[in-house]
């Protein structure tokens, strides 16, 4: 039963982490630079504000799923080795960054933009620049934490999972 719980929680967590990580990379490395370099201001900022706010909801949902899978493992009294603890801590740190960005940073940037602030210009623009830098730092931290999470997820597959695969292969020959 514990092998099934581990497999299901690992699968669900990895799917959620993949959506979250892929979205961060697609928006931060591809969409935002292209939109801001091609579309004129303020249309570019209007568009990316909407995109980032929608993505914040997805990121926080994925973060919740990832953390929930760790909670399910704890509730099922799964044995936790050091790597499992590290994986859980990494998940919580990444989720914290996503929630901070989605509930505080992005809404504040959107409000400043709606009020006419221009990044780097005046008091509102200075605050927007600071928040934008903080949003970038959160996004970069999330990318690193999610990459580590995926690696830890793979490394912490139960020995029963690996044994079952070896046994299945040996019985075929």
ChimeraX commands (.cxc) that place a marker at each C-alpha (Angstrom):
marker #1 position 0.00,0.00,0.00 radius 0.5
marker #1 position 2.82,2.43,0.84 radius 0.5
marker #1 position 4.40,1.78,-2.57 radius 0.5
marker #1 position 1.09,2.77,-4.20 radius 0.5
marker #1 position 0.87,5.94,-2.08 radius 0.5
marker #1 position 4.45,6.84,-2.96 radius 0.5
marker #1 position 3.90,6.23,-6.68 radius 0.5
marker #1 position 0.65,8.18,-6.80 radius 0.5
marker #1 position 1.97,11.10,-4.75 radius 0.5
marker #1 position 5.20,11.19,-6.76 radius 0.5
marker #1 position 3.29,11.17,-10.04 radius 0.5
marker #1 position 0.87,13.90,-8.97 radius 0.5
marker #1 position 3.66,16.01,-7.44 radius 0.5
marker #1 position 5.85,15.71,-10.52 radius 0.5
marker #1 position 3.00,16.68,-12.86 radius 0.5
marker #1 position 2.20,19.74,-10.74 radius 0.5
marker #1 position 5.88,20.69,-10.46 radius 0.5
marker #1 position 6.30,20.30,-14.24 radius 0.5
marker #1 position 3.38,22.63,-14.98 radius 0.5
marker #1 position 4.65,25.18,-12.46 radius 0.5
marker #1 position 8.28,25.00,-13.59 radius 0.5
marker #1 position 7.40,25.00,-17.28 radius 0.5
marker #1 position 5.16,28.03,-16.81 radius 0.5
marker #1 position 7.88,29.95,-14.98 radius 0.5
marker #1 position 10.41,29.26,-17.71 radius 0.5
marker #1 position 7.98,29.96,-20.55 radius 0.5
marker #1 position 6.84,33.27,-19.07 radius 0.5
marker #1 position 10.12,34.52,-17.65 radius 0.5
marker #1 position 12.49,33.44,-20.38 radius 0.5
marker #1 position 10.25,33.62,-23.45 radius 0.5
marker #1 position 6.93,35.47,-23.20 radius 0.5
marker #1 position 7.83,38.48,-21.04 radius 0.5
marker #1 position 11.02,39.44,-22.91 radius 0.5
marker #1 position 9.27,39.11,-26.28 radius 0.5
marker #1 position 6.12,41.01,-25.27 radius 0.5
marker #1 position 8.08,43.83,-23.63 radius 0.5
marker #1 position 10.42,44.15,-26.62 radius 0.5
marker #1 position 7.72,43.97,-29.34 radius 0.5
marker #1 position 4.53,45.50,-27.92 radius 0.5
marker #1 position 4.50,49.20,-27.07 radius 0.5
marker #1 position 4.10,50.45,-23.52 radius 0.5
marker #1 position 1.58,50.47,-21.81 radius 0.5
marker #1 position 0.01,47.65,-23.86 radius 0.5
marker #1 position 2.93,45.33,-23.10 radius 0.5
marker #1 position 2.60,45.98,-19.37 radius 0.5
marker #1 position -1.19,45.58,-19.55 radius 0.5
marker #1 position -0.86,42.22,-21.29 radius 0.5
marker #1 position 1.87,40.84,-19.06 radius 0.5
marker #1 position 0.06,42.00,-15.92 radius 0.5
marker #1 position -2.92,39.87,-16.95 radius 0.5
marker #1 position -0.73,36.92,-17.92 radius 0.5
marker #1 position 1.28,36.99,-14.70 radius 0.5
marker #1 position -1.83,37.31,-12.52 radius 0.5
marker #1 position -3.39,34.30,-14.24 radius 0.5
marker #1 position -0.18,32.34,-13.93 radius 0.5
marker #1 position 0.05,33.23,-10.23 radius 0.5
marker #1 position -3.19,31.31,-9.69 radius 0.5
marker #1 position -1.82,28.28,-11.54 radius 0.5
marker #1 position 1.51,28.45,-9.69 radius 0.5
marker #1 position -0.20,28.65,-6.30 radius 0.5
marker #1 position -2.50,25.75,-7.20 radius 0.5
marker #1 position 0.46,23.65,-8.30 radius 0.5
marker #1 position 2.37,24.63,-5.15 radius 0.5
marker #1 position -0.62,23.55,-3.06 radius 0.5
marker #1 position -0.72,20.21,-4.83 radius 0.5
marker #1 position 3.01,19.64,-4.33 radius 0.5
marker #1 position 2.79,20.45,-0.62 radius 0.5
marker #1 position -0.39,18.36,-0.28 radius 0.5
marker #1 position 1.40,15.30,-1.68 radius 0.5
marker #1 position 4.03,15.70,1.03 radius 0.5
marker #1 position 1.26,15.99,3.63 radius 0.5
marker #1 position -0.37,12.81,2.29 radius 0.5
marker #1 position 2.92,10.97,2.67 radius 0.5
marker #1 position 3.23,12.22,6.25 radius 0.5
marker #1 position -0.38,11.25,7.03 radius 0.5
marker #1 position 0.22,7.79,5.57 radius 0.5
marker #1 position 3.18,7.53,7.94 radius 0.5
marker #1 position 5.60,7.00,5.10 radius 0.5
marker #1 position 9.18,6.63,6.33 radius 0.5
marker #1 position 11.05,9.90,5.90 radius 0.5
marker #1 position 14.78,9.75,5.24 radius 0.5
marker #1 position 16.96,12.86,5.05 radius 0.5
marker #1 position 16.33,13.21,1.32 radius 0.5
marker #1 position 12.57,13.06,1.96 radius 0.5
marker #1 position 12.87,15.82,4.54 radius 0.5
marker #1 position 14.99,17.87,2.13 radius 0.5
marker #1 position 12.37,17.34,-0.60 radius 0.5
marker #1 position 9.60,18.51,1.71 radius 0.5
marker #1 position 11.56,21.58,2.83 radius 0.5
marker #1 position 12.32,22.48,-0.80 radius 0.5
marker #1 position 8.62,22.08,-1.67 radius 0.5
marker #1 position 7.55,24.35,1.19 radius 0.5
marker #1 position 10.15,26.99,0.29 radius 0.5
marker #1 position 9.06,26.97,-3.36 radius 0.5
marker #1 position 5.40,27.15,-2.37 radius 0.5
marker #1 position 6.15,30.05,-0.03 radius 0.5
marker #1 position 7.81,31.96,-2.87 radius 0.5
marker #1 position 4.84,31.28,-5.18 radius 0.5
marker #1 position 2.33,32.43,-2.58 radius 0.5
marker #1 position 4.39,35.53,-1.73 radius 0.5
marker #1 position 4.57,36.42,-5.41 radius 0.5
marker #1 position 0.93,35.65,-6.12 radius 0.5
marker #1 position -0.64,37.29,-3.08 radius 0.5
marker #1 position 1.63,40.25,-2.42 radius 0.5
marker #1 position 4.14,41.11,-5.16 radius 0.5
marker #1 position 2.10,40.70,-8.36 radius 0.5
marker #1 position -1.04,42.41,-7.00 radius 0.5
marker #1 position 1.07,45.35,-5.82 radius 0.5
marker #1 position 2.79,45.64,-9.21 radius 0.5
marker #1 position -0.61,45.48,-10.94 radius 0.5
marker #1 position -1.98,48.21,-8.65 radius 0.5
marker #1 position 1.01,50.45,-9.29 radius 0.5
marker #1 position 0.67,49.90,-13.04 radius 0.5
marker #1 position -3.07,50.64,-12.89 radius 0.5
marker #1 position -2.26,53.86,-11.03 radius 0.5
marker #1 position 0.01,54.92,-13.90 radius 0.5
marker #1 position 3.40,54.14,-12.36 radius 0.5
marker #1 position 6.25,53.71,-14.81 radius 0.5
marker #1 position 9.07,51.45,-13.68 radius 0.5
marker #1 position 11.95,53.54,-12.40 radius 0.5
marker #1 position 10.13,56.89,-12.69 radius 0.5
marker #1 position 9.04,58.70,-9.52 radius 0.5
marker #1 position 8.15,57.15,-6.17 radius 0.5
marker #1 position 5.62,54.70,-7.63 radius 0.5
marker #1 position 8.05,53.71,-10.37 radius 0.5
marker #1 position 10.83,53.16,-7.85 radius 0.5
marker #1 position 8.54,50.90,-5.82 radius 0.5
marker #1 position 7.51,49.09,-9.00 radius 0.5
marker #1 position 11.14,48.51,-9.94 radius 0.5
marker #1 position 11.87,47.14,-6.45 radius 0.5
marker #1 position 8.84,44.83,-6.60 radius 0.5
marker #1 position 9.71,43.73,-10.13 radius 0.5
marker #1 position 13.23,42.81,-8.98 radius 0.5
marker #1 position 11.70,40.91,-6.05 radius 0.5
marker #1 position 9.31,39.10,-8.42 radius 0.5
marker #1 position 12.23,38.10,-10.64 radius 0.5
marker #1 position 14.17,36.85,-7.61 radius 0.5
marker #1 position 11.15,34.81,-6.45 radius 0.5
marker #1 position 10.71,33.36,-9.93 radius 0.5
marker #1 position 14.38,32.44,-10.19 radius 0.5
marker #1 position 14.31,30.89,-6.72 radius 0.5
marker #1 position 11.22,28.89,-7.66 radius 0.5
marker #1 position 12.94,27.58,-10.80 radius 0.5
marker #1 position 15.98,26.42,-8.81 radius 0.5
marker #1 position 13.86,24.97,-5.99 radius 0.5
marker #1 position 11.59,23.14,-8.44 radius 0.5
marker #1 position 14.56,21.67,-10.31 radius 0.5
marker #1 position 15.97,20.45,-6.98 radius 0.5
marker #1 position 12.51,19.16,-6.02 radius 0.5
marker #1 position 12.25,17.09,-9.20 radius 0.5
marker #1 position 15.71,15.61,-8.63 radius 0.5
marker #1 position 14.88,14.81,-4.99 radius 0.5
marker #1 position 11.56,13.32,-6.04 radius 0.5
marker #1 position 13.38,10.92,-8.36 radius 0.5
marker #1 position 16.11,10.14,-5.81 radius 0.5
marker #1 position 13.59,9.34,-3.10 radius 0.5
marker #1 position 11.60,6.76,-5.03 radius 0.5
marker #1 position 11.12,3.87,-2.65 radius 0.5
marker #1 position 13.44,0.88,-2.84 radius 0.5
marker #1 position 10.28,-1.16,-3.35 radius 0.5
marker #1 position 9.66,0.71,-6.59 radius 0.5
marker #1 position 13.15,-0.08,-7.88 radius 0.5
marker #1 position 12.96,-3.70,-6.68 radius 0.5
marker #1 position 9.59,-4.21,-8.34 radius 0.5
marker #1 position 11.03,-3.08,-11.67 radius 0.5
marker #1 position 14.06,-5.37,-11.35 radius 0.5
marker #1 position 11.85,-8.31,-10.35 radius 0.5
marker #1 position 9.49,-7.69,-13.28 radius 0.5
marker #1 position 12.40,-7.71,-15.73 radius 0.5
marker #1 position 13.98,-10.84,-14.29 radius 0.5
marker #1 position 10.69,-12.77,-14.47 radius 0.5
marker #1 position 10.36,-11.96,-18.17 radius 0.5
marker #1 position 13.53,-13.84,-19.10 radius 0.5
marker link #1:1,2 radius 0.2
marker link #1:2,3 radius 0.2
marker link #1:3,4 radius 0.2
marker link #1:4,5 radius 0.2
marker link #1:5,6 radius 0.2
marker link #1:6,7 radius 0.2
marker link #1:7,8 radius 0.2
marker link #1:8,9 radius 0.2
marker link #1:9,10 radius 0.2
marker link #1:10,11 radius 0.2
marker link #1:11,12 radius 0.2
marker link #1:12,13 radius 0.2
marker link #1:13,14 radius 0.2
marker link #1:14,15 radius 0.2
marker link #1:15,16 radius 0.2
marker link #1:16,17 radius 0.2
marker link #1:17,18 radius 0.2
marker link #1:18,19 radius 0.2
marker link #1:19,20 radius 0.2
marker link #1:20,21 radius 0.2
marker link #1:21,22 radius 0.2
marker link #1:22,23 radius 0.2
marker link #1:23,24 radius 0.2
marker link #1:24,25 radius 0.2
marker link #1:25,26 radius 0.2
marker link #1:26,27 radius 0.2
marker link #1:27,28 radius 0.2
marker link #1:28,29 radius 0.2
marker link #1:29,30 radius 0.2
marker link #1:30,31 radius 0.2
marker link #1:31,32 radius 0.2
marker link #1:32,33 radius 0.2
marker link #1:33,34 radius 0.2
marker link #1:34,35 radius 0.2
marker link #1:35,36 radius 0.2
marker link #1:36,37 radius 0.2
marker link #1:37,38 radius 0.2
marker link #1:38,39 radius 0.2
marker link #1:39,40 radius 0.2
marker link #1:40,41 radius 0.2
marker link #1:41,42 radius 0.2
marker link #1:42,43 radius 0.2
marker link #1:43,44 radius 0.2
marker link #1:44,45 radius 0.2
marker link #1:45,46 radius 0.2
marker link #1:46,47 radius 0.2
marker link #1:47,48 radius 0.2
marker link #1:48,49 radius 0.2
marker link #1:49,50 radius 0.2
marker link #1:50,51 radius 0.2
marker link #1:51,52 radius 0.2
marker link #1:52,53 radius 0.2
marker link #1:53,54 radius 0.2
marker link #1:54,55 radius 0.2
marker link #1:55,56 radius 0.2
marker link #1:56,57 radius 0.2
marker link #1:57,58 radius 0.2
marker link #1:58,59 radius 0.2
marker link #1:59,60 radius 0.2
marker link #1:60,61 radius 0.2
marker link #1:61,62 radius 0.2
marker link #1:62,63 radius 0.2
marker link #1:63,64 radius 0.2
marker link #1:64,65 radius 0.2
marker link #1:65,66 radius 0.2
marker link #1:66,67 radius 0.2
marker link #1:67,68 radius 0.2
marker link #1:68,69 radius 0.2
marker link #1:69,70 radius 0.2
marker link #1:70,71 radius 0.2
marker link #1:71,72 radius 0.2
marker link #1:72,73 radius 0.2
marker link #1:73,74 radius 0.2
marker link #1:74,75 radius 0.2
marker link #1:75,76 radius 0.2
marker link #1:76,77 radius 0.2
marker link #1:77,78 radius 0.2
marker link #1:78,79 radius 0.2
marker link #1:79,80 radius 0.2
marker link #1:80,81 radius 0.2
marker link #1:81,82 radius 0.2
marker link #1:82,83 radius 0.2
marker link #1:83,84 radius 0.2
marker link #1:84,85 radius 0.2
marker link #1:85,86 radius 0.2
marker link #1:86,87 radius 0.2
marker link #1:87,88 radius 0.2
marker link #1:88,89 radius 0.2
marker link #1:89,90 radius 0.2
marker link #1:90,91 radius 0.2
marker link #1:91,92 radius 0.2
marker link #1:92,93 radius 0.2
marker link #1:93,94 radius 0.2
marker link #1:94,95 radius 0.2
marker link #1:95,96 radius 0.2
marker link #1:96,97 radius 0.2
marker link #1:97,98 radius 0.2
marker link #1:98,99 radius 0.2
marker link #1:99,100 radius 0.2
marker link #1:100,101 radius 0.2
marker link #1:101,102 radius 0.2
marker link #1:102,103 radius 0.2
marker link #1:103,104 radius 0.2
marker link #1:104,105 radius 0.2
marker link #1:105,106 radius 0.2
marker link #1:106,107 radius 0.2
marker link #1:107,108 radius 0.2
marker link #1:108,109 radius 0.2
marker link #1:109,110 radius 0.2
marker link #1:110,111 radius 0.2
marker link #1:111,112 radius 0.2
marker link #1:112,113 radius 0.2
marker link #1:113,114 radius 0.2
marker link #1:114,115 radius 0.2
marker link #1:115,116 radius 0.2
marker link #1:116,117 radius 0.2
marker link #1:117,118 radius 0.2
marker link #1:118,119 radius 0.2
marker link #1:119,120 radius 0.2
marker link #1:120,121 radius 0.2
marker link #1:121,122 radius 0.2
marker link #1:122,123 radius 0.2
marker link #1:123,124 radius 0.2
marker link #1:124,125 radius 0.2
marker link #1:125,126 radius 0.2
marker link #1:126,127 radius 0.2
marker link #1:127,128 radius 0.2
marker link #1:128,129 radius 0.2
marker link #1:129,130 radius 0.2
marker link #1:130,131 radius 0.2
marker link #1:131,132 radius 0.2
marker link #1:132,133 radius 0.2
marker link #1:133,134 radius 0.2
marker link #1:134,135 radius 0.2
marker link #1:135,136 radius 0.2
marker link #1:136,137 radius 0.2
marker link #1:137,138 radius 0.2
marker link #1:138,139 radius 0.2
marker link #1:139,140 radius 0.2
marker link #1:140,141 radius 0.2
marker link #1:141,142 radius 0.2
marker link #1:142,143 radius 0.2
marker link #1:143,144 radius 0.2
marker link #1:144,145 radius 0.2
marker link #1:145,146 radius 0.2
marker link #1:146,147 radius 0.2
marker link #1:147,148 radius 0.2
marker link #1:148,149 radius 0.2
marker link #1:149,150 radius 0.2
marker link #1:150,151 radius 0.2
marker link #1:151,152 radius 0.2
marker link #1:152,153 radius 0.2
marker link #1:153,154 radius 0.2
marker link #1:154,155 radius 0.2
marker link #1:155,156 radius 0.2
marker link #1:156,157 radius 0.2
marker link #1:157,158 radius 0.2
marker link #1:158,159 radius 0.2
marker link #1:159,160 radius 0.2
marker link #1:160,161 radius 0.2
marker link #1:161,162 radius 0.2
marker link #1:162,163 radius 0.2
marker link #1:163,164 radius 0.2
marker link #1:164,165 radius 0.2
marker link #1:165,166 radius 0.2
marker link #1:166,167 radius 0.2
marker link #1:167,168 radius 0.2
marker link #1:168,169 radius 0.2
marker link #1:169,170 radius 0.2
marker link #1:170,171 radius 0.2
marker link #1:171,172 radius 0.2
marker link #1:172,173 radius 0.2
view
